[in-house]
Amino acid sequence: MAAPIRVVIIDDSALVRDILGKGLSADPRIEIVGAAGDPFAARDCILRTRPDVLTLDIEMPRMDGVEFLRRLMPHVPIPTVVCSSLTVRGGRTSLDALDAGAVDIVTKPTSNLARGLNGMLNELRTKVKIAATCDVSHWKHRKRDVRPSKLSPKLLAGSTDKVIAIGASTGGTAAISTVIQGLPVTTPGVIVVQHMPANYTRMFADRLNQQCDMTVKEAESGDRIMQGRVLIAPGGLQMRIRRSGGHYLVTCQEGELVNGHAPSVDVLFASVAEYAGPNAVGVILTGMGADGAKGLLKMRLRGAPTLGQNETTCVVYGMPNAANRIGAVENEYPIDEMAESILNRVVAMADVAR
């Protein structure tokens, strides 16, 4: 039998620490080895117990969770699941935590506590087990390297009718940010599925919009896929593309979970294969599970170039690996080379069209 996943809980509320501890311990694969009420006590607890995973509250006395992660990860990188309240401030600081090295977010319930608490604990148990498989070693002495494209804007001039479709999950917010920051404003329209709860996707899009040359927004039904624009699928909805005359548009609708997700990468990629065919580029990034593999294969069979993030730079080499195993990935690249690799494919497609 595999050794249990050793977890330290960090939260300033003794009641919450007790609830999380009992909830996580209900899974025999998880062992609580420590708990701390603030980052300073957490530091000592971590050094003493050497846990596999942390759960981390964001708003704490003496030092907030984001600053704690910024100090911890370069020296002792540990997969961390953030437990945060879904408020505007809580959402933004949760995204800060993902930027600082956290691998996932679980939202604390704010209403219907009985049902909401059970759902939250189920989600937390699942995400702790996923976190235990994550490789966060790259955060040690990490220097983020965002490489802007060296391609001349003229080379992208003939590519305005192309679509770049990207899918990601665990570890994906940082990976997507790296890719999008490397794309110039002359890039064809980009559509993205990142597994993320509803409401967080809008804040994620707003944050990317401040960081990137391209315009980034949370997608709405009827939005046009166009040069210089990135559309992020809304949490809780399935996003697809369709063709309207000479343009591509997105639809965002409620629907059943696919591979356990809404939005689902497979749903998006399948629609891109159907409506854009060889006019698209498919990209699958870090994430747990196999969502996107079958859809990416459909894209490749319709003539689209397909790229995957390589194992070395993935937080979880699940989704790219699943796609690679079924022949859906044409080539793999490190994350800091992905933007340039996408643009090279787009330019090659435009050259063929000419």
ROKEMI-998071 format. One record per residue (C-alpha): x, y, z; residue number from 1. Coordinates in Angstrom, 3 decimals, m for minus. Layout:
N
<<X; Y; Z>; NUM> ...
***
This chain:
354
<<0.000; 0.000; 0.000>; 1> <<1.252; 3.492; m0.886>; 2> <<2.357; 5.746; 1.950>; 3> <<m0.308; 8.263; 3.021>; 4> <<m0.148; 11.850; 1.771>; 5> <<1.231; 13.931; 4.638>; 6> <<m0.611; 17.271; 4.961>; 7> <<m0.079; 20.420; 7.033>; 8> <<m3.104; 22.730; 7.439>; 9> <<m2.442; 26.480; 7.717>; 10> <<m5.406; 28.624; 8.790>; 11> <<m5.797; 31.290; 11.450>; 12> <<m9.105; 29.817; 12.676>; 13> <<m8.816; 26.908; 15.116>; 14> <<m12.357; 25.854; 14.151>; 15> <<m11.473; 25.746; 10.446>; 16> <<m8.274; 23.820; 11.176>; 17> <<m10.328; 21.265; 13.086>; 18> <<m12.973; 20.977; 10.337>; 19> <<m10.377; 20.614; 7.577>; 20> <<m8.380; 18.136; 9.612>; 21> <<m11.373; 15.871; 10.260>; 22> <<m12.593; 16.247; 6.672>; 23> <<m9.250; 15.350; 5.118>; 24> <<m8.617; 12.501; 7.574>; 25> <<m11.845; 10.865; 6.400>; 26> <<m9.806; 9.715; 3.390>; 27> <<m7.437; 6.900; 4.473>; 28> <<m4.896; 8.075; 1.881>; 29> <<m4.440; 11.393; 3.719>; 30> <<m2.642; 11.914; 7.027>; 31> <<m2.640; 15.244; 8.887>; 32> <<0.853; 15.698; 10.294>; 33> <<0.519; 19.262; 11.535>; 34> <<m1.519; 22.455; 11.732>; 35> <<m0.566; 26.094; 12.170>; 36> <<m2.410; 29.334; 12.839>; 37> <<m0.019; 31.661; 11.007>; 38> <<2.898; 31.458; 8.552>; 39> <<5.561; 31.738; 11.260>; 40> <<4.208; 28.701; 13.116>; 41> <<3.731; 27.025; 9.721>; 42> <<7.395; 27.454; 8.853>; 43> <<8.467; 25.609; 11.980>; 44> <<5.835; 22.925; 11.445>; 45> <<6.938; 22.365; 7.835>; 46> <<10.593; 22.020; 8.778>; 47> <<9.669; 19.568; 11.528>; 48> <<7.185; 17.369; 9.623>; 49> <<8.295; 17.673; 5.940>; 50> <<4.752; 17.372; 4.519>; 51> <<3.820; 16.352; 0.967>; 52> <<1.052; 18.975; 0.618>; 53> <<m0.067; 22.190; 2.322>; 54> <<m3.552; 23.659; 2.579>; 55> <<m3.291; 27.410; 2.969>; 56> <<m5.628; 30.189; 4.029>; 57> <<m4.866; 33.518; 2.371>; 58> <<m5.948; 36.129; 4.906>; 59> <<m3.954; 35.536; 8.105>; 60> <<m2.344; 37.701; 10.797>; 61> <<1.332; 38.690; 10.781>; 62> <<1.837; 37.624; 7.138>; 63> <<m0.698; 36.795; 4.424>; 64> <<m0.639; 33.499; 2.567>; 65> <<0.621; 34.995; m0.692>; 66> <<3.702; 36.528; 0.907>; 67> <<4.285; 33.254; 2.757>; 68> <<4.301; 31.355; m0.553>; 69> <<6.623; 33.885; m2.160>; 70> <<9.113; 33.267; 0.617>; 71> <<8.579; 29.510; 0.911>; 72> <<8.579; 28.244; m2.675>; 73> <<12.099; 29.329; m3.759>; 74> <<13.562; 27.452; m0.781>; 75> <<11.152; 24.631; 0.137>; 76> <<8.739; 24.094; m2.773>; 77> <<5.688; 22.146; m1.560>; 78> <<2.452; 21.589; m3.529>; 79> <<m0.111; 23.915; m1.978>; 80> <<m3.904; 24.061; m2.238>; 81> <<m5.375; 27.443; m1.337>; 82> <<m8.590; 27.518; 0.713>; 83> <<m10.121; 30.939; 0.158>; 84> <<m13.382; 32.837; 0.481>; 85> <<m14.985; 33.682; m2.847>; 86> <<m15.002; 37.458; m2.589>; 87> <<m13.523; 39.928; m5.034>; 88> <<m10.568; 40.419; m2.731>; 89> <<m10.354; 36.699; m1.939>; 90> <<m10.448; 35.815; m5.623>; 91> <<m7.715; 38.263; m6.528>; 92> <<m5.454; 37.132; m3.715>; 93> <<m6.093; 33.495; m4.691>; 94> <<m4.814; 34.328; m8.183>; 95> <<m1.822; 36.011; m6.548>; 96> <<m1.236; 32.732; m4.713>; 97> <<m1.336; 30.763; m7.972>; 98> <<1.235; 33.187; m9.376>; 99> <<3.352; 32.581; m6.266>; 100> <<3.299; 28.791; m6.658>; 101> <<0.008; 27.343; m5.367>; 102> <<m1.305; 24.542; m7.573>; 103> <<m5.045; 24.898; m7.037>; 104> <<m7.915; 26.701; m5.276>; 105> <<m10.810; 25.468; m3.151>; 106> <<m13.524; 27.957; m2.231>; 107> <<m14.835; 28.062; 1.330>; 108> <<m18.652; 27.954; 1.492>; 109> <<m20.392; 31.210; 2.363>; 110> <<m24.015; 29.981; 2.369>; 111> <<m25.890; 26.707; 2.936>; 112> <<m22.978; 25.688; 5.158>; 113> <<m24.035; 22.072; 5.711>; 114> <<m24.241; 21.116; 2.039>; 115> <<m21.539; 23.563; 0.987>; 116> <<m19.097; 22.249; 3.569>; 117> <<m19.491; 18.639; 2.443>; 118> <<m18.965; 19.642; m1.166>; 119> <<m15.930; 21.737; m0.276>; 120> <<m14.341; 18.901; 1.736>; 121> <<m14.912; 16.423; m1.101>; 122> <<m13.273; 18.857; m3.493>; 123> <<m10.403; 19.500; m1.090>; 124> <<m9.689; 15.779; m0.634>; 125> <<m9.560; 15.349; m4.403>; 126> <<m7.317; 18.341; m4.955>; 127> <<m4.941; 17.375; m2.143>; 128> <<m4.485; 13.992; m3.815>; 129> <<m3.866; 15.695; m7.153>; 130> <<m1.446; 18.142; m5.522>; 131> <<0.569; 15.224; m4.164>; 132> <<1.357; 14.249; m7.772>; 133> <<2.485; 17.757; m8.765>; 134> <<6.105; 18.617; m9.484>; 135> <<6.778; 22.097; m8.105>; 136> <<10.560; 21.731; m7.962>; 137> <<10.951; 24.315; m10.739>; 138> <<9.966; 27.002; m8.209>; 139> <<13.279; 26.524; m6.421>; 140> <<15.463; 29.494; m7.378>; 141> <<12.986; 30.131; m10.208>; 142> <<13.476; 33.023; m12.585>; 143> <<10.492; 33.568; m14.785>; 144> <<11.513; 33.922; m18.425>; 145> <<8.840; 35.308; m20.714>; 146> <<10.212; 35.482; m24.211>; 147> <<8.480; 37.965; m26.498>; 148> <<8.240; 36.828; m30.099>; 149> <<10.976; 37.913; m32.486>; 150> <<8.741; 37.403; m35.518>; 151> <<8.056; 40.430; m37.677>; 152> <<4.402; 41.527; m37.537>; 153> <<4.412; 41.367; m41.341>; 154> <<4.856; 37.587; m41.178>; 155> <<1.558; 37.282; m39.296>; 156> <<m0.323; 39.582; m41.662>; 157> <<m1.896; 36.753; m43.644>; 158> <<m3.080; 34.782; m40.636>; 159> <<m6.077; 36.771; m39.417>; 160> <<m8.554; 33.951; m40.153>; 161> <<m6.718; 31.459; m37.940>; 162> <<m7.710; 30.236; m34.458>; 163> <<m5.343; 29.268; m31.630>; 164> <<m7.049; 26.965; m29.096>; 165> <<m5.383; 26.319; m25.722>; 166> <<m6.397; 23.953; m22.907>; 167> <<m4.929; 23.614; m19.408>; 168> <<m5.718; 22.578; m15.831>; 169> <<m3.517; 22.187; m12.734>; 170> <<m0.622; 24.631; m13.015>; 171> <<m2.222; 26.168; m16.068>; 172> <<m2.666; 29.757; m14.925>; 173> <<1.090; 30.342; m14.855>; 174> <<1.617; 28.392; m18.085>; 175> <<m1.109; 30.311; m19.928>; 176> <<0.289; 33.601; m18.670>; 177> <<3.741; 32.681; m19.987>; 178> <<2.331; 31.805; m23.411>; 179> <<0.023; 34.802; m23.799>; 180> <<2.687; 37.270; m22.666>; 181> <<4.900; 35.932; m25.453>; 182> <<2.338; 36.669; m28.185>; 183> <<2.296; 40.026; m30.030>; 184> <<m0.875; 41.978; m30.651>; 185> <<m0.788; 40.830; m34.310>; 186> <<m1.436; 37.223; m33.235>; 187> <<m4.630; 35.555; m34.522>; 188> <<m7.487; 35.128; m32.067>; 189> <<m6.822; 32.860; m29.087>; 190> <<m9.440; 30.852; m27.179>; 191> <<m8.606; 29.267; m23.827>; 192> <<m10.110; 26.697; m21.488>; 193> <<m8.540; 26.697; m18.014>; 194> <<m10.213; 24.473; m15.423>; 195> <<m11.232; 27.039; m12.828>; 196> <<m14.330; 27.770; m10.729>; 197> <<m16.966; 30.218; m11.919>; 198> <<m16.147; 33.852; m11.094>; 199> <<m12.418; 33.183; m10.917>; 200> <<m12.187; 33.062; m14.724>; 201> <<m13.265; 36.697; m15.042>; 202> <<m10.611; 37.795; m12.560>; 203> <<m8.044; 35.616; m14.343>; 204> <<m8.935; 37.244; m17.681>; 205> <<m8.754; 40.746; m16.175>; 206> <<m5.324; 39.985; m14.724>; 207> <<m4.000; 38.650; m18.040>; 208> <<m5.365; 41.717; m19.778>; 209> <<m3.113; 43.890; m17.606>; 210> <<m0.060; 41.723; m18.300>; 211> <<m0.282; 41.128; m22.054>; 212> <<m0.108; 43.015; m25.340>; 213> <<m3.213; 41.213; m26.575>; 214> <<m6.677; 42.109; m25.244>; 215> <<m7.939; 39.428; m22.846>; 216> <<m11.545; 39.020; m21.665>; 217> <<m13.836; 36.373; m20.235>; 218> <<m15.788; 35.052; m23.204>; 219> <<m19.481; 35.727; m23.795>; 220> <<m21.719; 34.095; m26.368>; 221> <<m21.408; 35.950; m29.654>; 222> <<m17.857; 37.205; m29.034>; 223> <<m15.824; 37.171; m32.216>; 224> <<m12.471; 35.401; m32.357>; 225> <<m10.240; 38.047; m33.854>; 226> <<m6.648; 39.163; m34.208>; 227> <<m5.182; 40.554; m30.999>; 228> <<m7.897; 39.106; m28.719>; 229> <<m7.823; 36.272; m26.159>; 230> <<m11.122; 34.782; m24.938>; 231> <<m11.130; 32.831; m21.647>; 232> <<m13.944; 30.273; m21.223>; 233> <<m16.213; 31.182; m18.277>; 234> <<m16.120; 28.813; m15.307>; 235> <<m19.208; 26.602; m15.153>; 236> <<m20.074; 26.907; m18.872>; 237> <<m19.084; 24.925; m21.962>; 238> <<m17.443; 27.035; m24.679>; 239> <<m17.553; 26.121; m28.361>; 240> <<m16.800; 27.909; m31.591>; 241> <<m18.981; 28.266; m34.656>; 242> <<m18.580; 29.909; m38.024>; 243> <<m20.664; 32.891; m39.121>; 244> <<m19.865; 33.928; m42.674>; 245> <<m16.153; 34.643; m42.737>; 246> <<m15.812; 34.917; m38.964>; 247> <<m15.470; 32.582; m35.988>; 248> <<m17.627; 33.232; m32.918>; 249> <<m17.883; 31.554; m29.514>; 250> <<m20.921; 30.237; m27.695>; 251> <<m20.878; 29.803; m23.907>; 252> <<m23.731; 27.694; m22.551>; 253> <<m24.670; 25.585; m19.581>; 254> <<m24.191; 21.891; m20.224>; 255> <<m23.306; 18.575; m18.669>; 256> <<m19.821; 18.101; m17.266>; 257> <<m17.453; 16.473; m19.744>; 258> <<m14.532; 14.583; m18.212>; 259> <<m15.769; 16.113; m14.957>; 260> <<m15.357; 19.685; m16.193>; 261> <<m17.247; 22.738; m17.391>; 262> <<m15.600; 24.249; m19.287>; 263> <<m14.061; 21.175; m20.878>; 264> <<m11.047; 21.268; m23.182>; 265> <<m12.447; 18.348; m25.193>; 266> <<m15.673; 20.257; m25.877>; 267> <<m13.769; 23.283; m27.153>; 268> <<m11.240; 21.312; m29.224>; 269> <<m13.963; 19.168; m30.830>; 270> <<m15.797; 22.295; m31.995>; 271> <<m12.563; 23.802; m33.301>; 272> <<m11.884; 20.605; m35.263>; 273> <<m15.392; 20.749; m36.747>; 274> <<m15.546; 24.410; m37.713>; 275> <<m11.934; 25.563; m38.158>; 276> <<m10.172; 22.364; m39.230>; 277> <<m6.740; 23.171; m40.692>; 278> <<m7.191; 26.880; m39.912>; 279> <<m6.490; 26.225; m36.229>; 280> <<m3.582; 25.434; m33.935>; 281> <<m4.227; 23.237; m30.882>; 282> <<m2.171; 23.545; m27.694>; 283> <<m2.452; 21.387; m24.570>; 284> <<m0.665; 22.476; m21.403>; 285> <<m0.092; 21.185; m17.881>; 286> <<m2.992; 19.512; m16.103>; 287> <<m4.303; 16.428; m14.327>; 288> <<m6.336; 13.843; m16.221>; 289> <<m7.054; 13.379; m19.912>; 290> <<m9.414; 16.250; m20.772>; 291> <<m8.502; 17.584; m24.207>; 292> <<m6.713; 14.492; m25.535>; 293> <<m9.542; 13.215; m27.744>; 294> <<m10.447; 16.713; m28.917>; 295> <<m6.836; 17.474; m29.819>; 296> <<m6.662; 14.255; m31.817>; 297> <<m9.763; 15.356; m33.742>; 298> <<m8.015; 18.652; m34.501>; 299> <<m4.881; 16.879; m35.737>; 300> <<m6.910; 14.519; m37.932>; 301> <<m8.579; 17.585; m39.498>; 302> <<m5.175; 19.021; m40.419>; 303> <<m4.460; 21.366; m37.491>; 304> <<m0.940; 21.570; m36.054>; 305> <<m1.016; 20.328; m32.444>; 306> <<1.469; 21.196; m29.696>; 307> <<1.944; 19.914; m26.148>; 308> <<3.877; 21.187; m23.152>; 309> <<6.837; 18.932; m22.370>; 310> <<7.052; 16.887; m19.181>; 311> <<9.988; 18.808; m17.703>; 312> <<8.100; 22.113; m17.498>; 313> <<4.658; 20.718; m16.530>; 314> <<3.404; 20.939; m12.976>; 315> <<1.363; 17.824; m13.843>; 316> <<2.204; 15.945; m17.043>; 317> <<m1.262; 14.417; m17.222>; 318> <<m3.206; 16.082; m20.020>; 319> <<m0.245; 16.479; m22.413>; 320> <<0.815; 12.891; m21.714>; 321> <<m2.683; 11.524; m22.355>; 322> <<m2.807; 13.430; m25.650>; 323> <<0.686; 12.280; m26.590>; 324> <<m0.129; 8.621; m25.927>; 325> <<m2.981; 8.586; m28.460>; 326> <<m1.021; 10.424; m31.143>; 327> <<m2.773; 13.776; m30.706>; 328> <<0.417; 15.819; m30.135>; 329> <<2.558; 16.636; m33.137>; 330> <<5.428; 18.189; m31.132>; 331> <<6.225; 19.000; m27.499>; 332> <<7.964; 22.151; m26.248>; 333> <<9.099; 23.730; m22.968>; 334> <<6.622; 26.345; m21.794>; 335> <<9.012; 29.249; m22.427>; 336> <<9.289; 28.185; m26.102>; 337> <<5.577; 27.605; m26.638>; 338> <<4.579; 31.097; m27.824>; 339> <<7.301; 31.149; m30.473>; 340> <<6.396; 27.608; m31.548>; 341> <<2.723; 28.559; m31.950>; 342> <<3.607; 31.591; m34.050>; 343> <<5.937; 29.556; m36.261>; 344> <<3.030; 27.197; m37.007>; 345> <<0.730; 30.125; m37.771>; 346> <<3.256; 31.657; m40.183>; 347> <<3.776; 28.289; m41.913>; 348> <<0.005; 27.938; m42.330>; 349> <<m0.231; 31.427; m43.845>; 350> <<2.626; 30.619; m46.252>; 351> <<0.833; 27.477; m47.431>; 352> <<m2.374; 29.437; m47.951>; 353> <<m0.490; 31.928; m50.135>; 354> 
***
